[in-house]
Structure formats: C-alpha cells, structure tokens
Amino acid sequence: MVVTEERREPIRSHKVVIRGIVEGYEVASLEDLKKIEERIESLQSEINVLRSQINELQKTLNATNMRLERLENFLRSFK
C-alpha cells in the first residue's frame, strides 16, 4: 500500500485598497480610519486609568474591611 502525500499550493494574498462604495456600503477614508484609531487608543488609555482606579479602590476597601473586622473583634472581646 502506497500512501501519497497531497500537495497544495500555498494560499496567495495581496494587499488591496478599495475606495468608494462596495456592495452598497461606504468605505471609510484613511482620515476616518485614523480618527477611529485615535479614538480607540484614547478609550484604551481611559480604560487603563479606570482599571488602576478600581485597583486602588479595591485596596482601600480591603484595608477598610480589615480595620472593621479588627474593630468588631475588639468589641466582641467585651461580651
């Protein structure tokens, strides 16, 4: 029994720039794409700031909870 290996041609791809209207959809201009990219970068930086703020709030909340727990334990000791 002979096993033959199937050879396939590699898929070729080409960069294409399409301007105008494609199948009824308006294609964004390079300026529009740059604006969108800048907006995405701006949103990503805002998200990172919010993440760091959430982390700081979480640390503060944890510290507050620990202090509250210590206070509760202290008050329970008088029962």
All heavy atoms as an XYZ file, in Angstrom:
655
protein
N       0.846     -1.184      0.000
C       0.000      0.000      0.000
C       0.885      1.238      0.000
O       1.730      1.398      0.872
C      -0.881     -0.038      1.241
C      -1.823      1.093      1.321
S      -2.867      0.795      2.760
C      -3.958      2.070      2.588
N       0.677      2.103     -0.932
C       1.478      3.308     -1.069
C       0.632      4.504     -0.638
O      -0.482      4.682     -1.102
C       1.954      3.491     -2.532
C       2.707      4.792     -2.687
C       2.777      2.299     -2.963
N       1.198      5.301      0.289
C       0.495      6.498      0.750
C       1.047      7.677     -0.037
O       2.249      7.917     -0.032
C       0.708      6.716      2.259
C       0.039      7.997      2.699
C       0.213      5.521      3.042
N       0.174      8.372     -0.706
C       0.621      9.537     -1.467
C       0.292     10.787     -0.686
O      -0.758     10.885     -0.068
C      -0.070      9.606     -2.846
O      -1.457      9.683     -2.636
C       0.283      8.403     -3.687
N       1.213     11.689     -0.700
C       1.021     12.955      0.002
C       0.404     13.961     -0.947
O       0.881     14.152     -2.053
C       2.368     13.472      0.506
C       2.243     14.642      1.429
C       3.589     15.037      1.993
O       4.336     14.168      2.455
O       3.884     16.233      1.940
N      -0.672     14.562     -0.501
C      -1.361     15.542     -1.328
C      -0.658     16.882     -1.200
O      -0.432     17.373     -0.109
C      -2.805     15.670     -0.839
C      -3.724     16.233     -1.878
C      -5.147     16.241     -1.377
O      -5.653     15.162     -1.019
O      -5.722     17.336     -1.325
N      -0.284     17.471     -2.299
C       0.408     18.769     -2.279
C      -0.583     19.843     -2.665
O      -1.268     19.737     -3.661
C       1.576     18.764     -3.253
C       2.616     17.704     -2.915
C       3.852     18.005     -3.621
N       4.580     18.801     -2.647
C       5.836     19.146     -2.724
N       6.529     18.808     -3.741
N       6.428     19.839     -1.795
N      -0.610     20.884     -1.855
C      -1.489     22.011     -2.142
C      -0.645     23.252     -2.352
O       0.368     23.432     -1.696
C      -2.449     22.257     -0.980
C      -3.404     21.133     -0.770
C      -4.339     21.433      0.342
N      -5.214     20.292      0.578
C      -6.202     20.288      1.412
N      -6.469     21.365      2.129
N      -6.952     19.220      1.564
N      -1.118     24.082     -3.241
C      -0.447     25.351     -3.479
C      -0.677     26.259     -2.279
O      -1.772     26.281     -1.723
C      -0.994     26.015     -4.748
C      -0.596     25.329     -6.031
C       0.888     25.437     -6.312
O       1.471     26.520     -6.100
O       1.472     24.417     -6.715
N       0.338     27.007     -1.853
C       0.125     27.931     -0.737
C      -0.876     29.022     -1.135
O      -0.934     29.429     -2.300
C       1.508     28.528     -0.487
C       2.266     28.302     -1.749
C       1.675     27.069     -2.388
N      -1.662     29.448     -0.159
C      -2.640     30.486     -0.427
C      -1.907     31.806     -0.635
O      -1.066     32.192      0.172
C      -3.640     30.599      0.742
C      -4.405     29.291      0.864
C      -4.584     31.774      0.533
C      -5.306     29.233      2.076
N      -2.219     32.452     -1.711
C      -1.587     33.732     -2.003
C      -2.522     34.848     -1.591
O      -3.729     34.767     -1.802
C      -1.268     33.853     -3.482
C      -0.245     32.858     -3.944
C       0.065     33.047     -5.389
N       1.011     32.022     -5.823
C       1.472     31.918     -7.031
N       1.059     32.756     -7.953
N       2.314     30.980     -7.335
N      -1.973     35.872     -0.978
C      -2.795     37.013     -0.595
C      -2.119     38.282     -1.084
O      -0.904     38.350     -1.200
C      -2.990     37.062      0.921
O      -1.740     37.223      1.552
N      -2.930     39.255     -1.364
C      -2.435     40.525     -1.853
C      -3.097     41.635     -1.068
O      -4.256     41.532     -0.687
C      -2.757     40.700     -3.348
C      -2.201     39.612     -4.203
N      -0.902     39.594     -4.600
C      -2.777     38.496     -4.711
C      -0.680     38.514     -5.340
N      -1.807     37.828     -5.417
N      -2.356     42.700     -0.836
C      -2.941     43.866     -0.194
C      -3.728     44.633     -1.244
O      -3.256     44.854     -2.352
C      -1.857     44.774      0.390
C      -1.172     44.178      1.583
C      -0.195     45.155      2.176
C       0.478     44.534      3.383
N       1.422     45.442      4.003
N      -4.944     45.010     -0.864
C      -5.817     45.703     -1.791
C      -6.383     46.932     -1.098
O      -6.795     46.865      0.053
C      -6.988     44.791     -2.242
C      -7.932     45.547     -3.151
C      -6.463     43.544     -2.916
N      -6.391     48.042     -1.783
C      -7.011     49.257     -1.272
C      -8.268     49.486     -2.093
O      -8.215     49.553     -3.315
C      -6.058     50.467     -1.392
C      -6.756     51.743     -0.956
C      -4.791     50.223     -0.594
N      -9.390     49.561     -1.401
C     -10.667     49.772     -2.083
C     -11.193     51.130     -1.667
O     -11.278     51.433     -0.483
C     -11.683     48.682     -1.706
C     -11.148     47.309     -2.104
C     -13.028     48.955     -2.363
C     -12.000     46.163     -1.631
N     -11.518     51.946     -2.607
C     -12.079     53.259     -2.330
C     -13.435     53.359     -2.990
O     -13.664     52.794     -4.041
C     -11.153     54.344     -2.873
C      -9.803     54.350     -2.214
C      -8.883     55.327     -2.922
N      -7.507     55.046     -2.581
C      -6.808     55.721     -1.701
N      -7.333     56.731     -1.081
N      -5.558     55.409     -1.430
N     -14.306     54.077     -2.335
C     -15.621     54.264     -2.923
C     -16.665     53.435     -2.210
O     -16.590     53.214     -1.018
N     -17.623     52.911     -2.961
C     -18.732     52.154     -2.382
C     -18.615     50.700     -2.804
O     -18.422     50.396     -3.974
C     -20.085     52.746     -2.834
C     -20.212     54.175     -2.297
C     -21.233     51.881     -2.364
C     -21.458     54.891     -2.739
N     -18.698     49.822     -1.805
C     -18.608     48.393     -2.066
C     -19.927     47.761     -1.627
O     -20.295     47.847     -0.461
C     -17.429     47.761     -1.294
C     -17.382     46.267     -1.539
C     -16.124     48.414     -1.691
N     -20.620     47.142     -2.541
C     -21.888     46.455     -2.263
C     -22.813     47.298     -1.395
O     -23.365     46.834     -0.400
C     -21.626     45.111     -1.585
C     -20.929     44.128     -2.486
C     -20.733     42.779     -1.822
O     -21.433     42.491     -0.836
O     -19.888     42.022     -2.291
N     -22.898     48.572     -1.709
C     -23.829     49.436     -1.003
C     -23.316     49.996      0.307
O     -24.013     50.728      0.985
N     -22.112     49.639      0.710
C     -21.545     50.150      1.953
C     -20.453     51.161      1.633
O     -19.605     50.929      0.779
C     -20.953     49.024      2.793
C     -21.992     48.056      3.268
C     -22.243     46.881      2.571
C     -22.738     48.328      4.410
C     -23.202     45.998      3.012
C     -23.707     47.450      4.852
C     -23.932     46.278      4.147
O     -24.888     45.409      4.584
N     -20.467     52.251      2.345
C     -19.454     53.266      2.120
C     -18.176     52.853      2.854
O     -18.207     52.473      4.016
C     -19.940     54.616      2.644
C     -19.117     55.754      2.106
C     -19.761     57.086      2.434
O     -20.980     57.199      2.342
O     -19.000     57.990      2.778
N     -17.068     52.917      2.167
C     -15.779     52.540      2.738
C     -15.170     53.765      3.410
O     -15.202     54.860      2.863
C     -14.836     52.003      1.627
C     -13.479     51.654      2.202
C     -15.465     50.804      0.947
N     -14.624     53.555      4.602
C     -14.040     54.670      5.349
C     -12.772     55.171      4.661
O     -12.001     54.400      4.107
C     -13.712     54.222      6.767
N     -12.578     56.464      4.745
C     -11.362     57.049      4.184
C     -10.221     56.848      5.171
O     -10.426     56.471      6.327
C     -11.574     58.544      3.938
O     -11.716     59.217      5.179
N      -9.021     57.104      4.724
C      -7.857     56.971      5.602
C      -7.967     57.932      6.780
O      -7.585     57.593      7.911
C      -6.563     57.227      4.823
C      -6.156     56.123      3.846
C      -4.893     56.534      3.091
C      -5.940     54.810      4.564
N      -8.498     59.112      6.531
C      -8.686     60.085      7.621
C      -9.659     59.541      8.659
O      -9.422     59.660      9.859
C      -9.205     61.409      7.063
C      -8.197     62.174      6.234
C      -8.806     63.413      5.586
O      -9.941     63.780      5.943
O      -8.140     64.000      4.729
N     -10.753     58.943      8.175
C     -11.731     58.358      9.091
C     -11.098     57.232      9.904
O     -11.333     57.106     11.103
C     -12.942     57.823      8.331
C     -13.780     58.929      7.714
O     -13.701     60.083      8.201
O     -14.515     58.643      6.739
N     -10.304     56.398      9.242
C      -9.647     55.299      9.939
C      -8.680     55.805     10.997
O      -8.596     55.248     12.096
C      -8.909     54.392      8.945
C      -9.786     53.579      8.006
C      -8.937     52.810      7.010
C     -10.681     52.633      8.791
N      -7.958     56.879     10.681
C      -7.034     57.458     11.663
C      -7.791     58.021     12.855
O      -7.371     57.873     13.997
C      -6.157     58.522     11.007
C      -5.097     57.924     10.109
C      -4.195     58.962      9.508
C      -3.197     58.277      8.580
N      -2.284     59.199      7.972
N      -8.936     58.671     12.590
C      -9.762     59.195     13.687
C     -10.266     58.058     14.570
O     -10.249     58.150     15.793
C     -10.943     59.994     13.131
C     -10.566     61.334     12.558
C     -11.792     62.032     11.980
C     -11.396     63.313     11.266
N     -12.560     63.951     10.617
N     -10.711     56.980     13.934
C     -11.201     55.820     14.684
C     -10.068     55.212     15.501
O     -10.248     54.866     16.668
C     -11.813     54.774     13.719
C     -13.093     55.322     13.104
C     -12.066     53.455     14.431
C     -13.643     54.494     11.966
N      -8.891     55.099     14.905
C      -7.736     54.550     15.613
C      -7.371     55.416     16.816
O      -7.118     54.908     17.915
C      -6.541     54.440     14.665
C      -5.323     53.817     15.295
C      -4.143     53.738     14.339
O      -4.119     54.474     13.328
O      -3.239     52.955     14.623
N      -7.373     56.732     16.628
C      -7.074     57.643     17.733
C      -8.115     57.522     18.835
O      -7.781     57.530     20.020
C      -7.007     59.085     17.227
C      -5.799     59.389     16.377
C      -5.869     60.745     15.685
O      -6.883     61.470     15.853
O      -4.921     61.075     14.951
N      -9.375     57.377     18.442
C     -10.461     57.231     19.433
C     -10.302     55.933     20.218
O     -10.488     55.906     21.434
C     -11.817     57.278     18.726
C     -12.982     57.180     19.647
C     -13.087     58.404     20.536
N     -14.239     58.247     21.409
C     -14.266     58.633     22.663
N     -13.237     59.237     23.199
N     -15.333     58.441     23.393
N      -9.947     54.866     19.526
C      -9.724     53.574     20.186
C      -8.557     53.676     21.165
O      -8.639     53.194     22.302
C      -9.488     52.461     19.152
C     -10.789     52.150     18.416
C      -8.925     51.196     19.809
C     -10.639     51.212     17.240
N      -7.468     54.317     20.739
C      -6.318     54.490     21.635
C      -6.704     55.328     22.848
O      -6.300     55.027     23.973
C      -5.155     55.134     20.883
C      -4.494     54.209     19.878
C      -3.459     54.914     19.014
O      -3.282     56.139     19.157
O      -2.841     54.232     18.183
N      -7.500     56.366     22.628
C      -7.960     57.212     23.723
C      -8.814     56.403     24.699
O      -8.645     56.489     25.921
C      -8.765     58.390     23.163
O      -9.411     59.092     24.188
N      -9.719     55.593     24.164
C     -10.572     54.759     25.007
C      -9.747     53.727     25.775
O     -10.011     53.464     26.959
C     -11.637     54.059     24.159
C     -12.745     54.951     23.615
C     -13.625     54.174     22.631
C     -13.584     55.524     24.738
N      -8.728     53.170     25.131
C      -7.866     52.201     25.811
C      -7.124     52.848     26.966
O      -7.010     52.254     28.045
C      -6.876     51.570     24.826
C      -7.518     50.556     23.914
C      -6.559     50.021     22.864
O      -5.595     50.677     22.484
N      -6.836     48.820     22.375
N      -6.648     54.074     26.771
C      -5.946     54.748     27.866
C      -6.914     55.094     28.989
O      -6.572     54.971     30.171
C      -5.201     55.986     27.373
O      -6.103     56.951     26.896
N      -8.144     55.491     28.645
C      -9.155     55.758     29.671
C      -9.476     54.482     30.450
O      -9.630     54.521     31.679
C     -10.431     56.315     29.040
C     -10.314     57.749     28.556
C     -11.604     58.252     27.916
O     -12.697     57.826     28.345
O     -11.508     59.059     26.978
N      -9.582     53.370     29.745
C      -9.857     52.084     30.394
C      -8.726     51.728     31.345
O      -8.962     51.264     32.467
C     -10.080     50.980     29.344
C     -11.421     51.186     28.650
C     -10.002     49.587     29.970
C     -11.643     50.309     27.436
N      -7.486     51.961     30.920
C      -6.340     51.665     31.791
C      -6.365     52.534     33.042
O      -6.062     52.053     34.140
C      -5.028     51.836     31.034
C      -4.822     50.743     30.011
O      -5.352     49.639     30.145
N      -4.055     51.042     28.978
N      -6.731     53.809     32.892
C      -6.834     54.697     34.060
C      -7.922     54.192     34.996
O      -7.737     54.124     36.216
C      -7.114     56.153     33.607
C      -7.523     57.020     34.777
C      -5.895     56.740     32.906
N      -9.071     53.809     34.429
C     -10.168     53.291     35.240
C      -9.778     52.002     35.954
O     -10.126     51.794     37.116
C     -11.411     53.074     34.389
C     -12.112     54.338     33.905
C     -13.215     53.990     32.905
C     -12.681     55.111     35.069
N      -9.029     51.141     35.268
C      -8.555     49.898     35.898
C      -7.674     50.200     37.101
O      -7.818     49.568     38.154
C      -7.772     49.053     34.897
C      -8.614     48.232     33.996
C      -7.752     47.332     33.136
N      -8.577     46.584     32.214
C      -8.183     46.141     31.053
N      -6.945     46.370     30.640
N      -8.991     45.465     30.285
N      -6.768     51.146     36.937
C      -5.876     51.476     38.055
C      -6.667     52.102     39.200
O      -6.392     51.827     40.374
C      -4.733     52.386     37.613
O      -5.219     53.633     37.190
N      -7.680     52.906     38.874
C      -8.526     53.479     39.918
C      -9.303     52.387     40.647
O      -9.431     52.419     41.875
C      -9.492     54.507     39.325
C      -8.833     55.799     38.901
C      -9.814     56.760     38.231
O     -10.943     56.402     37.920
N      -9.356     57.979     37.997
N      -9.807     51.413     39.908
C     -10.529     50.300     40.523
C      -9.592     49.508     41.429
O      -9.972     49.110     42.534
C     -11.165     49.390     39.445
C     -12.354     50.102     38.804
C     -11.601     48.049     40.033
C     -12.937     49.394     37.604
N      -8.366     49.286     40.977
C      -7.394     48.567     41.807
C      -7.118     49.317     43.103
O      -7.054     48.714     44.179
C      -6.092     48.331     41.041
C      -6.249     47.268     39.975
O      -7.131     46.422     40.041
N      -5.381     47.320     38.967
N      -6.960     50.631     43.004
C      -6.726     51.435     44.207
C      -7.931     51.398     45.141
O      -7.786     51.270     46.352
C      -6.395     52.887     43.830
C      -5.020     53.071     43.215
C      -3.906     52.643     44.144
O      -3.954     52.991     45.338
O      -2.992     51.947     43.670
N      -9.137     51.501     44.572
C     -10.352     51.424     45.383
C     -10.476     50.058     46.059
O     -10.894     49.965     47.220
C     -11.586     51.704     44.526
C     -11.802     53.159     44.113
C     -12.941     53.259     43.104
C     -12.091     54.025     45.320
N     -10.102     49.009     45.342
C     -10.162     47.664     45.912
C      -9.194     47.537     47.086
O      -9.535     46.966     48.122
C      -9.836     46.619     44.836
C     -10.021     45.188     45.316
C     -11.468     44.857     45.606
O     -12.348     45.184     44.825
N     -11.727     44.218     46.730
N      -7.997     48.090     46.930
C      -7.022     48.063     48.033
C      -7.551     48.836     49.241
O      -7.430     48.380     50.386
C      -5.691     48.667     47.575
C      -4.923     47.802     46.606
C      -3.667     48.508     46.151
C      -2.968     47.742     45.050
N      -1.804     48.464     44.535
N      -8.140     49.998     48.982
C      -8.704     50.804     50.072
C      -9.850     50.067     50.753
O      -9.950     50.054     51.987
C      -9.198     52.158     49.519
O      -8.116     52.813     48.853
C      -9.733     53.046     50.626
N     -10.714     49.438     49.959
C     -11.826     48.680     50.512
C     -11.323     47.508     51.356
O     -11.848     47.256     52.447
C     -12.724     48.176     49.383
C     -13.953     47.367     49.794
C     -14.875     48.203     50.670
C     -14.687     46.868     48.568
N     -10.309     46.817     50.884
C      -9.739     45.710     51.651
C      -9.172     46.202     52.979
O      -9.376     45.568     54.013
C      -8.654     44.996     50.840
C      -9.230     44.196     49.688
O     -10.418     43.888     49.657
N      -8.386     43.863     48.727
N      -8.465     47.317     52.945
C      -7.902     47.872     54.180
C      -9.015     48.284     55.145
O      -8.930     48.030     56.357
C      -7.000     49.064     53.854
N     -10.057     48.901     54.630
C     -11.187     49.314     55.463
C     -11.874     48.096     56.077
O     -12.208     48.093     57.265
C     -12.196     50.126     54.630
O     -11.528     51.240     54.051
C     -13.353     50.604     55.479
N     -12.065     47.059     55.280
C     -12.685     45.835     55.789
C     -11.842     45.191     56.888
O     -12.380     44.685     57.880
C     -12.942     44.841     54.657
C     -14.126     45.229     53.794
O     -14.979     45.987     54.218
N     -14.171     44.696     52.584
N     -10.529     45.206     56.704
C      -9.653     44.640     57.736
C      -9.773     45.437     59.034
O      -9.849     44.861     60.129
C      -8.196     44.620     57.256
C      -7.917     43.498     56.289
S      -6.228     43.384     55.615
C      -5.213     44.209     56.769
N      -9.790     46.771     58.929
C      -9.937     47.605     60.122
C     -11.288     47.371     60.802
O     -11.372     47.287     62.032
C      -9.780     49.078     59.763
C      -8.367     49.453     59.418
C      -8.230     50.939     59.144
N      -6.897     51.220     58.653
C      -6.639     51.848     57.527
N      -7.621     52.298     56.773
N      -5.396     52.057     57.148
N     -12.337     47.244     60.011
C     -13.669     46.985     60.544
C     -13.698     45.635     61.258
O     -14.265     45.507     62.349
C     -14.708     47.027     59.420
C     -16.158     46.752     59.806
C     -16.644     47.785     60.824
C     -17.039     46.759     58.578
N     -13.085     44.646     60.646
C     -13.043     43.316     61.263
C     -12.286     43.353     62.589
O     -12.715     42.752     63.576
C     -12.389     42.326     60.296
C     -12.457     40.884     60.751
C     -11.885     39.939     59.714
O     -12.036     40.213     58.510
O     -11.294     38.929     60.126
N     -11.178     44.071     62.632
C     -10.419     44.210     63.876
C     -11.257     44.906     64.947
O     -11.252     44.505     66.115
C      -9.133     44.992     63.634
C      -8.078     44.227     62.901
C      -6.815     45.044     62.791
N      -5.921     44.444     61.822
C      -5.123     45.119     61.024
N      -5.084     46.441     61.079
N      -4.335     44.495     60.186
N     -11.964     45.959     64.559
C     -12.817     46.689     65.499
C     -13.934     45.784     66.027
O     -14.227     45.773     67.227
C     -13.390     47.933     64.824
C     -14.300     48.807     65.671
C     -13.562     49.319     66.913
C     -14.817     49.979     64.855
N     -14.563     45.007     65.118
C     -15.612     44.089     65.542
C     -15.076     43.055     66.515
O     -15.701     42.743     67.532
C     -16.242     43.400     64.331
C     -17.114     44.310     63.476
C     -17.581     43.653     62.177
O     -17.018     42.596     61.806
O     -18.496     44.198     61.561
N     -13.897     42.506     66.222
C     -13.284     41.530     67.121
C     -12.966     42.156     68.476
O     -13.155     41.532     69.526
C     -12.028     40.940     66.505
C     -12.344     40.006     65.336
O     -13.453     39.469     65.244
N     -11.391     39.840     64.445
N     -12.500     43.383     68.459
C     -12.195     44.081     69.702
C     -13.462     44.273     70.532
O     -13.477     44.029     71.749
C     -11.530     45.443     69.393
C     -11.294     46.299     70.596
C     -10.295     45.993     71.507
C     -12.095     47.425     70.820
C     -10.079     46.784     72.618
C     -11.889     48.212     71.918
C     -10.868     47.905     72.830
N     -14.550     44.695     69.893
C     -15.800     44.919     70.583
C     -16.408     43.601     71.102
O     -17.001     43.565     72.163
C     -16.796     45.649     69.688
C     -16.427     47.100     69.352
C     -17.413     47.679     68.347
C     -16.350     47.945     70.602
N     -16.222     42.509     70.324
C     -16.712     41.212     70.775
C     -15.975     40.731     72.022
O     -16.538     39.973     72.817
C     -16.528     40.169     69.661
C     -17.580     40.212     68.604
C     -17.501     39.009     67.679
N     -18.209     39.313     66.453
C     -17.670     39.327     65.253
N     -16.405     39.026     65.091
N     -18.393     39.636     64.207
N     -14.757     41.148     72.169
C     -13.976     40.704     73.332
C     -14.563     41.206     74.642
O     -14.261     40.684     75.709
C     -12.513     41.126     73.205
O     -12.399     42.537     73.342
N     -15.430     42.229     74.626
C     -16.033     42.765     75.832
C     -17.328     42.050     76.208
O     -17.911     42.372     77.236
C     -16.315     44.268     75.679
C     -15.069     45.096     75.682
C     -14.569     45.632     74.501
C     -14.382     45.322     76.850
C     -13.421     46.387     74.494
C     -13.220     46.068     76.855
C     -12.734     46.625     75.678
N     -17.776     41.109     75.410
C     -19.035     40.407     75.744
C     -18.854     39.469     76.902
O     -17.948     38.863     77.213
C     -19.522     39.608     74.532
C     -20.139     40.495     73.482
C     -20.732     39.640     72.378
C     -21.421     40.518     71.369
N     -22.031     39.747     70.318
